[in-house]
Structure formats: structure tokens, C-alpha cells
């Protein structure tokens, strides 16, 4: 009588942690704005820029915000690729935070 193997491998996928929202980058980021020439511009959601499906870089689903630094994020001012446009985005990123309310 042969014994059946009970070894089971479980593969857990770990994602990088976003320095802005503090969550793993397995979904989109919080609502955020960029400061360009001292003016605040809201980030563009994945899909609102004409793209389809889940972002291959930061895993934002359609309707979610890309994580800051994502190579697929569109500049809210010029419409070009955010990481390579000439809009002189400041280092300041304003992120909406959510606080849990005690009930």
C-alpha cells in the first residue's frame, strides 16, 4: 500500500508597499493630487486616460488611481506620461487619507 504525499505548496504573492497610501500595491492608490507650478491637479484614474484593464505596473483597476511613480500614470496637466513629461511636478504629492471612525 503506497502512502499519498501530503506536501502542499502555498505560493503567497507579496507586493511593494506604496509610500503614499501605506498599502501593498495589489490595487490602486488613494485619491491624490500633484503640485505643478504651484497649482494643484487631481491625479487621473486608470481608465479615464483611455487605457483598459489592470495597470501592469501598479495593479490599479479601472476606476482606481495609479500609485505615484507608476510608469503608466498620465500627467493631469499635459496628458503625457507623468514620469517623463516636462511639467515640472514638485516633490509634493497630496494624498487623501481615510480615518476609521469609532462607533
C-alpha positions in Angstrom: 0.0 0.0 0.0 1.5 3.3 -1.1 1.2 6.4 1.0 -0.1 9.5 -0.7 2.0 12.6 -0.3 0.5 15.4 1.8 3.0 18.1 0.9 1.2 21.1 -0.4 3.0 24.2 -1.5 1.2 27.5 -1.0 2.5 30.4 -3.0 1.8 33.8 -1.5 2.5 36.8 -3.6 3.9 39.9 -2.0 3.7 43.4 -3.5 5.7 46.5 -2.9 4.2 48.9 -0.3 3.2 52.4 -1.5 5.0 55.1 0.4 2.0 57.4 0.0 -1.1 55.3 1.0 0.9 52.7 3.0 -0.9 49.7 1.4 0.5 46.9 -0.8 0.3 47.7 -4.4 -2.1 45.0 -5.3 -4.8 47.6 -6.0 -5.0 51.3 -6.7 -3.9 54.2 -4.5 -5.9 56.7 -2.6 -7.2 59.9 -4.3 -4.2 62.2 -4.7 -3.1 65.5 -6.3 0.2 66.7 -7.8 1.5 70.3 -7.4 2.6 71.7 -10.8 3.8 75.3 -10.9 2.2 75.9 -7.5 -1.2 74.7 -8.8 -2.9 71.5 -7.5 -4.0 68.9 -10.1 -6.0 65.8 -9.3 -4.4 62.5 -10.5 -6.2 60.8 -13.3 -7.8 57.4 -12.6 -6.8 54.3 -14.5 -9.2 54.0 -17.5 -10.1 57.7 -17.6 -6.9 58.1 -19.6 -8.2 55.8 -22.4 -6.3 52.7 -21.0 -8.1 49.4 -20.4 -7.8 46.7 -17.8 -5.5 46.4 -14.8 -2.3 48.5 -14.8 0.7 46.3 -15.5 2.9 48.5 -13.3 1.0 49.3 -10.1 -2.1 47.0 -10.4 -4.7 49.8 -10.4 -8.0 48.5 -11.6 -10.2 50.6 -13.9 -11.6 53.5 -11.8 -8.8 53.4 -9.3 -5.9 55.8 -9.0 -2.4 54.8 -10.1 0.2 54.8 -7.3 2.5 57.8 -7.5 5.6 56.9 -9.6 3.7 54.4 -11.7 5.2 54.4 -15.3 1.7 54.3 -16.8 0.3 57.3 -15.0 -0.8 60.2 -17.1 0.1 63.8 -16.3 -3.1 65.7 -15.2 -1.8 68.9 -16.8 -0.4 67.9 -20.2 -1.8 64.4 -20.8 1.6 62.9 -21.4 3.4 60.2 -19.5 3.8 61.6 -16.0 7.3 60.3 -15.3 8.7 61.8 -18.4 6.7 65.0 -19.2 8.1 68.5 -18.8 5.5 69.9 -16.5 7.9 70.3 -13.5 5.9 68.4 -10.9 7.0 69.3 -7.4 8.1 66.7 -4.9 4.9 67.4 -3.1 2.1 64.8 -3.5 -1.1 65.4 -1.6 -2.8 62.2 -0.6 -6.3 61.9 0.7 -6.3 59.8 3.9 -9.1 57.9 5.5 -9.5 57.6 9.2 -11.6 54.9 10.9 -14.4 56.3 12.9 -15.1 54.9 16.3 -18.8 54.0 16.6 
